[in-house]
C-alpha cells in the first residue's frame, strides 16, 4: 500500500445518486485510496451504492459522513477543488496531472496534514463558496465540445493519476522542504474570519457593500501557502489591532 495515498481524502459534496457513491468507492479501491468523505449525501446509505461498489463495500462502510465542509476539511493542509468552469475571479488552476503531482509531493512529507480533493454535485459541481475554500483548482482536459463527466468517472481519472504519481515516487528534495508544517484549512478559515472582523472594525471593509475584497484576499492566501508560524504571527497582529480599537 502506498503511504502517500493514505493521506488523501476523496470528498463528495451533496451527492444525489447513491450509485455514484458506490462507483466512487470502487474507483478508489482500484487505485489504493481508502478515505471517503460524504458531505450531506441526499440518499445514503442505500442499496444502490453497495451494488455499484462491487468488491469495495468496505470503503463505503468506512466512509465518514458529515454535515458541513468544515468537518470534511478538519486537519487538511491542502485542499484541491475539481472544476470545469471559468470563474469571474480566476483561481490557481492546474490540469489534473500537474495538480496530483503537487498533491503527492505534499503527501510524501511526514509532517503534512491530510489532503482533500473535492467533487461537487452531479448537476453543477462545486459552488463558488466551496471553491474559495481550495488552495488549488484542478481540471480534467476533456473534449471542450463535451466536457461533462460523470462524477464517478471523474474520481476514477483523478485516482488513476494519483496512483501513477505515487508509484513514480515523487518526493521533494531536501532543499525544497519547508521548515514548518503548512497551516490546515480550519486554521486558515479562522484567520480569514478574524481578518474580516478587523477590516470591518477599521471601516476598510463595508459589510453592506463588500465587493470582492474577501474573495480576492482568500485567493491571495490560497495562492501563497501559509505555515503554522506565519498564521500565528498574522493572528497575533490582528488580535493586537482589535484590542487597540477598543474604546
C-alpha positions in Angstrom: 0.0 0.0 0.0 1.4 3.4 -1.0 1.7 5.5 2.1 1.2 8.9 0.4 -2.3 7.8 -0.8 -3.4 7.2 2.7 -3.3 11.0 3.4 -5.7 11.7 0.6 -9.4 12.3 1.2 -11.9 12.0 -1.6 -14.7 14.4 -0.6 -18.1 14.2 -2.3 -20.5 17.1 -1.6 -24.3 16.7 -1.6 -24.5 13.8 -3.9 -28.0 12.9 -5.2 -27.5 9.5 -6.8 -26.3 6.7 -4.4 -25.0 4.7 -7.4 -22.3 7.4 -7.9 -21.2 7.0 -4.3 -20.8 3.2 -4.8 -19.0 3.6 -8.1 -16.7 6.2 -6.5 -15.8 3.7 -3.7 -15.0 1.1 -6.4 -12.8 3.6 -8.3 -11.0 4.5 -5.1 -10.4 0.8 -4.2 -9.0 0.1 -7.7 -6.3 2.7 -7.1 -5.5 2.2 -3.5 -7.4 5.1 -1.9 -9.4 4.5 1.2 -10.6 7.7 2.7 -14.1 8.6 1.5 -15.9 11.6 3.0 -19.5 12.3 2.2 -20.9 15.8 2.9 -24.7 15.9 3.3 -25.4 13.0 0.9 -29.1 13.1 -0.2 -29.6 9.3 -0.2 -27.1 7.3 1.8 -26.8 4.6 3.0 -28.6 2.9 0.1 -28.7 -0.5 -1.6 -27.7 1.0 -5.0 -24.5 2.3 -3.5 -23.5 -1.1 -2.3 -24.5 -2.7 -5.6 -22.3 -0.3 -7.6 -19.4 -0.7 -5.2 -18.9 -4.3 -6.1 -15.9 -5.5 -4.0 -15.3 -2.1 -2.4 -18.2 -2.2 0.1 -15.6 -1.8 2.9 -14.8 1.7 1.5 -18.5 2.6 1.8 -18.9 1.2 5.3 -15.8 3.1 6.4 -16.9 6.4 4.9 -17.0 9.5 7.1 -20.4 11.2 6.8 -20.5 14.8 7.8 -22.9 17.7 7.6 -20.5 20.5 6.7 -17.5 21.1 4.6 -15.6 22.4 7.7 -15.9 18.9 9.2 -14.7 17.2 6.0 -11.6 19.5 5.9 -10.6 19.3 9.5 -6.9 18.5 9.7 -6.2 19.1 6.0 -3.2 21.2 5.0 -4.1 21.2 1.2 -7.5 21.5 -0.4 -8.0 20.9 -4.1 -11.3 21.6 -5.9 -12.3 20.0 -9.2 -13.9 22.4 -11.6 -14.6 22.7 -15.3 -15.9 26.3 -15.3 -14.1 29.5 -15.6 -14.7 31.9 -12.8 -15.2 35.7 -12.6 -12.1 35.9 -10.4 -9.6 33.3 -11.6 -8.0 30.9 -9.0 -4.7 29.0 -9.2 -5.6 26.1 -11.6 -3.7 23.1 -13.0 -4.6 20.3 -15.3 -5.1 17.0 -13.4 -1.7 15.5 -14.0 0.2 18.5 -12.7 -2.2 19.0 -9.8 -1.8 15.5 -8.5 2.0 15.8 -8.7 1.7 18.6 -6.2 -0.7 16.5 -4.1 1.7 13.5 -4.0 4.7 15.7 -3.2 2.9 17.2 -0.2 1.5 13.8 0.9 5.1 12.5 0.9 6.1 15.0 3.6 6.0 13.3 7.0 4.7 16.5 8.7 2.0 17.3 6.2 -1.7 17.1 7.1 -4.3 15.2 5.1 -5.1 16.4 1.6 -8.7 16.8 0.4 -9.9 16.6 -3.2 -13.4 18.0 -3.5 -16.0 16.8 -6.0 -19.3 18.6 -6.3 -22.9 17.9 -7.1 -23.7 15.8 -10.2 -25.7 18.6 -11.8 -23.5 21.7 -11.3 -20.4 20.8 -9.3 -18.9 22.9 -6.5 -20.3 26.2 -5.5 -18.2 29.4 -5.6 -18.0 29.4 -1.8 -16.7 25.8 -1.8 -14.2 26.6 -4.5 -13.0 29.5 -2.5 -12.0 27.1 0.3 -9.5 25.5 -2.0 -5.8 26.2 -2.4 -5.9 25.0 -6.0 -8.4 24.1 -8.7 -7.9 21.0 -10.8 -9.3 20.5 -14.3 -9.6 17.4 -16.4 -8.5 18.3 -20.0 -11.5 16.7 -21.7 -13.1 17.4 -25.1 -14.2 21.1 -24.9 -17.2 20.2 -27.1 -18.4 17.7 -24.5 -16.6 18.3 -21.2 -19.2 16.9 -18.8 -18.0 13.9 -16.9 -20.0 11.5 -14.7 -19.0 12.0 -11.0 -17.5 8.5 -10.6 -15.7 8.8 -13.9 -14.0 12.0 -12.7 -13.0 10.3 -9.5 -11.6 7.3 -11.4 -9.4 9.6 -13.6 -8.1 11.5 -10.6 -7.5 8.4 -8.6 -5.5 6.9 -11.5 -3.3 10.0 -11.8 -2.7 9.9 -8.1 -1.6 6.3 -8.2 0.7 6.8 -11.1 2.3 9.8 -9.4 2.7 7.9 -6.2 4.3 4.9 -8.0 6.8 7.2 -9.6 7.9 8.1 -6.1 7.7 11.8 -6.4 9.1 13.5 -3.3 10.5 16.9 -2.6 14.3 17.2 -2.4 15.8 18.4 0.9 16.4 21.9 -0.4 12.7 22.2 -1.3 11.3 21.2 2.0 9.7 23.9 4.1 10.9 24.4 7.7 7.4 24.4 9.2 4.2 22.4 8.7 1.5 24.1 6.5 -1.4 25.6 8.3 -4.5 23.4 7.9 -7.8 24.5 6.3 -9.6 25.2 9.6 -6.7 27.4 10.9 -6.7 29.4 7.7 -10.5 29.8 7.9 -10.3 31.1 11.4 -7.6 33.6 10.4 -9.7 34.8 7.4 -12.7 35.4 9.7 -10.5 37.3 12.1 -9.1 39.4 9.2 -12.6 40.2 8.0 -13.5 41.3 11.5 -10.5 43.7 11.6 -11.3 45.1 8.2 -14.9 45.8 9.2 -13.8 47.3 12.5 -11.4 49.7 10.8 -14.1 50.6 8.3 -11.8 49.5 5.4 -14.5 46.9 4.5 -18.1 47.9 4.3 -20.2 44.8 5.2 -23.1 46.3 3.2 -21.0 46.6 0.1 -18.1 44.2 0.4 -17.5 43.9 -3.3 -14.9 41.2 -3.9 -12.4 42.1 -1.2 -12.6 39.0 0.9 -12.8 36.8 -2.2 -9.6 38.3 -3.5 -7.9 38.0 -0.1 -8.9 34.4 0.0 -7.3 33.8 -3.4 -4.1 35.6 -2.3 -3.8 33.3 0.8 -4.7 30.2 -1.3 -2.1 31.0 -3.9 0.6 31.8 -1.2 0.5 28.9 1.2 0.9 29.9 4.9 2.6 27.7 7.5 1.5 27.4 11.1 4.0 30.0 12.4 3.0 32.6 9.8 -0.6 32.2 10.6 0.2 32.6 14.3 2.0 35.8 13.6 -0.9 37.2 11.5 -3.5 36.2 14.1 -1.4 37.9 16.8 -1.2 41.1 14.8 -4.9 41.0 14.1 -5.8 40.4 17.7 -3.5 43.4 18.7 -5.3 45.7 16.2 -8.7 44.7 17.6 -7.5 45.3 21.1 -6.2 48.8 20.2 -9.5 49.6 18.5 -11.5 49.1 21.7 -12.5 52.4 23.4 
